[in-house]
């Protein structure tokens, strides 16, 4: 048996299928470690999002609550909490599965390239995975799955599906406009450049399709921002912070449902000021666990874009990756927004790898990426990941609401 193995070529032993399967096992293991490091039962204000519905008009974040309303009606608080906890866990499982599926598509293109596998390993060991597990119950997790689906359909030029998914995502959570949508716009332009190189005669028609794909989401966000849609005063006056019944909304949800973006910007920016915004951006405890992986994926993406001469996409890349940082102007969940830059970098890097030649011919570049990936993986495990402080024991909530 040993002689047979020795006489075989390395390519006969380490087949692409074996490398892909081994990589996926490693990625899954790293992801499970990240989930273990960050998993948390749903936050108080995360839970309240699930109660927002369109019963009082077209309010923000009302889609999910409207869809699950028939399930929650006539249930007692303990049953409602159990249902919502189940939905929260299922959305997390689906999001992590989506990330694994998308990553498999990337490594399947050139499974033998070590730097590709290591760079994705850096992502799977990153603080983004830890924080996504910690964000259990937040609609951010749903946006991750929707964004990956939209990215895949953008790559496949299924523009109508991209537009529909983006509209649904915006109705789930308005922060999709800065959380994931910039990365989707980048991928659409990336596909546009790819098609223009192959079929220049269709440049005009493809650009029109691109604009029509993006425009509905921009228009809906514009309406949401200026609509001043508020919940009725009687709902706010009858607020009960201790129950989880369907008809009564918990406190934090009211604030989210009633604000519009301009008011939020004005209030938070005036209260916290420019110095606070800069402080959140330069928080060393967060930056040291997010910048290594973001920079690594960004570097590879830039190298591939330059190599393949995709200059429009190259110009859009910084905004596509760092757009979530803009939200620091209007909100205060520093870890949450900064960690989304890692996910944006992952989406952009994956799309570039899938749409063009993703092999770096220069061996020194490859070696640099390998070393950078190993350093990023080291920092991912060496430094503690800052998480949101507000936590709630879900089982304790069961007891509270059953009294």
C-alpha positions in Angstrom: 0.0 0.0 0.0 2.8 2.4 0.9 4.6 1.6 -2.4 1.4 2.4 -4.3 1.0 5.7 -2.6 4.7 6.6 -3.2 4.5 5.7 -6.9 1.4 7.9 -7.3 1.6 11.5 -8.4 0.7 14.1 -5.8 -2.1 15.2 -8.1 -3.6 11.7 -8.0 -3.7 11.7 -4.2 -4.7 15.3 -3.5 -7.5 15.5 -5.9 -9.6 18.7 -6.2 -12.5 17.0 -4.6 -10.4 15.9 -1.6 -8.9 19.4 -1.2 -12.4 21.0 -1.4 -13.9 18.6 1.2 -10.9 19.1 3.5 -11.1 22.9 3.2 -14.9 22.8 4.0 -14.3 20.7 7.1 -11.7 23.1 8.3 -13.9 26.1 7.5 -16.8 24.5 9.4 -14.7 23.8 12.4 -13.4 27.4 12.5 -17.0 28.6 12.2 -18.2 26.4 15.0 -15.3 27.7 17.2 -16.4 31.3 16.3 -20.1 30.4 17.2 -19.0 29.0 20.5 -17.0 32.1 21.3 -19.8 34.5 20.6 -23.2 32.7 20.9 -25.7 34.6 22.9 -29.4 34.4 23.5 -31.4 37.2 21.7 -31.1 40.7 23.1 -34.1 42.6 24.5 -34.3 45.0 21.6 -33.6 42.2 19.1 -36.7 40.4 20.3 -38.9 43.5 20.0 -38.1 43.8 16.3 -40.1 40.6 15.7 -43.3 42.3 16.9 -43.3 45.2 14.4 -46.0 44.8 11.8 -47.7 46.8 9.0 -50.9 47.0 11.1 -50.1 50.7 11.7 -49.0 51.5 8.2 -45.8 51.0 6.3 -43.4 51.3 9.1 -39.7 50.2 9.2 -38.8 46.6 9.9 -42.4 45.5 9.6 -42.1 42.7 7.1 -41.0 39.9 9.4 -43.5 40.7 12.1 -46.3 40.8 9.6 -45.3 37.4 8.2 -45.1 35.6 11.6 -48.2 37.4 13.0 -50.5 34.4 12.3 -48.2 32.1 14.2 -48.0 34.4 17.3 -51.7 35.2 17.6 -53.4 33.5 20.6 -50.1 32.3 22.0 -49.1 33.0 25.6 -45.8 34.9 26.3 -43.8 31.7 27.0 -45.0 30.1 23.7 -44.2 33.3 21.8 -40.7 33.5 23.3 -40.1 29.8 22.3 -41.3 30.4 18.8 -39.1 33.5 18.3 -36.1 31.8 19.8 -36.6 29.0 17.3 -36.9 31.4 14.4 -33.7 33.2 15.6 -31.7 30.0 15.7 -33.0 28.9 12.4 -32.1 32.2 10.7 -28.6 31.9 12.2 -28.1 28.3 11.0 -29.3 29.3 7.5 -27.0 32.3 7.4 -23.9 30.3 8.4 -24.9 27.6 5.9 -25.1 30.3 3.2 -21.6 31.5 4.0 -20.2 28.0 3.7 -22.0 27.4 0.5 -20.7 30.6 -1.1 -17.2 29.8 0.1 -17.3 26.4 -1.5 -18.1 28.0 -4.8 -15.0 30.2 -4.5 -12.5 27.4 -3.6 -14.0 25.0 -6.2 -12.6 27.3 -8.9 -8.9 26.8 -7.9 -8.9 24.4 -5.0 -5.1 23.8 -5.1 -4.2 27.5 -4.4 -3.1 27.6 -0.8 -3.5 31.3 -0.4 -7.2 31.2 -1.4 -7.9 28.6 1.2 -5.9 30.4 3.9 -7.5 33.7 3.2 -11.0 32.2 3.5 -9.8 30.5 6.7 -8.9 33.9 8.0 -12.5 35.0 7.3 -14.0 31.9 9.0 -11.9 32.5 12.1 -12.6 36.2 12.2 -14.5 38.3 14.6 -17.3 38.6 12.1 -18.3 35.0 12.7 -18.0 35.5 16.4 -20.2 38.6 16.3 -22.8 37.2 14.0 -23.3 34.4 16.5 -23.5 37.0 19.2 -26.1 38.9 17.2 -28.7 36.1 17.6 -32.2 37.5 17.1 -31.1 40.6 15.2 -32.4 41.0 11.6 -28.7 41.5 10.6 -28.5 37.7 10.4 -31.3 37.5 7.9 -29.7 40.2 5.8 -26.6 38.0 5.5 -28.5 35.2 3.9 -30.4 37.6 1.6 -27.1 39.4 0.6 -25.4 36.1 -0.3 -28.4 35.1 -2.4 -28.5 38.6 -4.1 -24.8 38.4 -4.8 -25.1 35.0 -6.4 -28.0 36.1 -8.6 -26.0 39.3 -9.5 -23.2 37.0 -10.6 -25.7 35.0 -12.7 -27.2 38.1 -14.1 -30.6 37.4 -12.6 -31.4 41.1 -12.2 -35.1 40.9 -11.3 -34.3 38.5 -8.5 -31.6 40.9 -7.2 -34.0 43.8 -7.2 -36.7 41.8 -5.4 -34.3 40.5 -2.7 -33.0 44.0 -2.1 -36.4 45.4 -1.7 -37.4 42.6 0.7 -34.2 43.1 2.7 -34.8 46.8 3.0 -38.3 46.1 4.3 -36.7 43.7 6.9 -34.2 46.2 8.1 -33.5 49.7 6.6 -29.8 49.4 7.4 -29.5 47.0 4.5 -28.9 50.1 2.5 -25.5 50.4 4.1 -25.0 47.0 5.5 -25.1 44.8 2.3 -26.4 46.8 -0.6 -23.1 48.6 -1.4 -21.5 45.2 -1.9 -24.3 44.2 -4.1 -23.9 47.3 -6.2 -20.2 46.5 -6.5 -20.9 43.0 -7.7 -23.4 44.3 -10.3 -20.8 46.7 -11.7 -18.3 43.9 -11.6 -20.6 41.7 -13.7 -21.3 44.7 -16.0 -17.5 45.1 -16.7 -17.2 41.4 -17.2 -20.0 41.4 -19.8 -18.7 44.5 -21.4 -15.4 42.8 -22.1 -17.0 39.7 -23.6 -20.0 41.3 -25.4 -19.3 45.1 -25.9 -22.3 45.4 -28.2 -24.6 44.8 -25.1 -23.0 47.5 -23.0 -25.9 50.0 -23.2 -28.6 47.4 -22.5 -26.7 45.9 -19.6 -26.1 49.3 -18.1 -29.8 50.0 -18.2 -30.5 46.7 -16.5 -28.0 47.6 -13.8 -29.6 50.9 -13.2 -33.1 49.4 -13.1 -31.9 46.8 -10.6 -30.5 49.4 -8.2 -33.1 52.1 -8.6 -36.1 50.5 -6.8 -34.1 50.0 -3.6 -32.8 53.6 -3.7 -36.4 54.9 -4.2 -37.8 52.8 -1.4 -35.0 53.9 1.0 -35.8 57.5 0.0 -39.4 57.0 0.9 -38.6 55.3 4.2 -36.2 58.2 5.1 -38.6 61.0 4.5 -42.0 59.4 5.2 -42.2 60.3 8.9 -44.3 57.3 9.5 -45.1 56.9 13.2 -46.9 54.4 15.3 -50.2 55.7 16.9 -49.8 57.4 20.2 -52.2 55.0 21.9 -49.8 52.2 21.1 -46.9 54.1 22.8 -49.1 55.1 25.7 -50.2 51.5 26.4 -46.6 50.3 26.2 -45.8 47.4 28.6 -42.1 46.7 28.8 -42.4 43.4 30.7 -44.7 41.3 28.4 -44.1 39.7 25.1 -47.6 39.4 24.0 -48.3 40.1 20.3 -50.5 43.1 20.8 -48.1 45.0 23.1 -44.7 46.1 21.8 -41.7 46.2 24.0 -40.0 49.5 24.6 -36.9 49.5 22.4 -39.0 48.6 19.3 -41.0 51.9 19.6 -37.8 53.9 19.1 -36.8 51.9 16.1 -40.2 52.0 14.6 -40.8 55.8 14.9 -37.6 57.4 13.9 -36.6 58.3 10.4 -33.1 58.5 9.2 -32.7 62.3 9.2 -34.0 62.7 12.7 -31.8 59.9 14.0 -28.7 61.4 12.3 -29.4 64.9 13.8 -30.1 63.6 17.3 -27.3 61.2 17.6 -24.7 63.3 15.9 -25.6 66.4 17.9 -25.5 64.4 21.1 -22.3 62.5 20.5 -20.5 64.8 18.2 -17.7 64.4 15.7 -15.2 63.4 18.4 -17.4 60.5 19.4 -17.7 59.4 15.8 -14.0 59.4 15.3 -13.5 57.5 18.6 -15.8 54.7 17.5 -14.0 54.4 14.2 -10.6 54.2 15.9 -11.5 51.9 18.8 -8.3 49.9 19.0 -10.0 46.9 20.7 -12.3 46.5 17.7 -9.9 47.6 14.9 -7.2 45.1 15.9 -9.6 42.2 15.4 -11.4 43.5 12.3 -8.7 45.3 10.2 -6.3 42.4 9.6 -9.0 40.2 7.9 -10.6 43.2 6.1 -7.3 44.4 4.9 -6.3 40.9 3.8 -9.4 40.3 1.7 -9.3 43.8 0.4 -5.7 43.4 -0.7 -6.4 40.2 -2.7 -9.5 41.8 -4.3 -7.5 44.9 -5.4 -4.7 42.7 -6.8 -7.2 40.7 -8.8 -9.0 43.8 -10.1 -5.8 45.4 -11.2 -4.5 42.3 -12.8 -7.8 41.9 -14.8 -8.1 45.6 -15.4 -11.5 46.2 -13.8 -11.1 49.8 -13.0 -14.7 50.8 -12.5 -15.1 48.1 -9.9 -11.8 49.1 -8.4 -13.1 52.6 -7.8 -16.2 51.4 -6.2 -14.5 48.9 -3.9 -13.6 51.2 -1.0 -17.2 52.3 -0.6 -18.5 48.7 -1.1 -16.3 47.5 1.8 -16.4 50.4 4.3 -20.0 51.6 3.8 -21.1 50.1 7.2 -18.7 52.5 9.0 -21.0 55.4 7.9 -23.6 54.1 10.3 -21.3 55.1 13.2 -22.7 58.6 12.5 -26.2 57.7 13.5 -25.8 54.7 15.9 -23.5 53.4 18.5 -23.2 49.6 18.1 -19.5 50.0 17.2 -18.6 46.3 17.0 -21.7 45.5 15.0 -21.0 47.9 12.1 -17.2 47.5 12.0 -17.6 43.7 11.8 -19.8 44.1 8.8 -16.9 45.5 6.9 -15.3 42.0 7.1 -18.5 40.5 5.6 -18.5 43.1 2.8 -14.9 42.4 2.0 -15.7 38.7 1.9 -18.6 39.3 -0.5 -16.5 41.4 -2.8 -13.6 39.1 -2.7 -15.8 36.0 -3.4 -17.5 37.7 -6.4 -14.2 38.8 -7.9 -12.8 35.3 -7.5 -15.9 33.8 -9.2 -16.1 36.3 -12.1 -12.5 36.4 -13.2 -9.1 34.7 -13.2 -8.4 34.6 -9.5 -4.9 33.2 -9.7 -2.0 35.3 -8.6 0.9 34.3 -10.8 3.7 36.0 -8.8 5.0 33.5 -6.2 6.1 36.3 -3.9 2.6 37.8 -3.9 1.3 34.4 -3.0 3.8 34.0 -0.2 2.9 37.4 1.1 -0.8 36.5 1.1 -0.1 33.2 2.9 1.9 35.0 5.6 -0.7 37.7 6.0 -3.5 35.1 6.2 -1.6 33.2 9.0 -1.1 36.5 10.9 -4.7 37.4 10.5 -5.7 33.9 11.8 -3.4 34.4 14.8 -4.9 37.8 15.7 -8.4 36.4 15.4 -7.6 33.9 18.2 -5.1 36.0 20.2 -7.3 39.1 20.8 -10.7 39.0 22.6 -13.6 40.1 20.3 -15.5 43.1 21.8 -19.2 42.3 21.9 -22.4 44.2 22.7 -22.9 44.5 26.4 -26.7 44.2 26.6 -27.6 40.6 27.2 -30.7 38.8 28.3 -31.1 35.3 29.7 -33.9 34.0 27.5 -34.9 31.4 30.0 -35.1 34.1 32.6 -37.4 35.9 30.3 -39.7 32.9 30.1 -40.0 33.0 33.9 -40.6 36.7 34.0 -43.4 36.6 31.4 -45.1 33.6 32.9 -45.7 35.3 36.2 
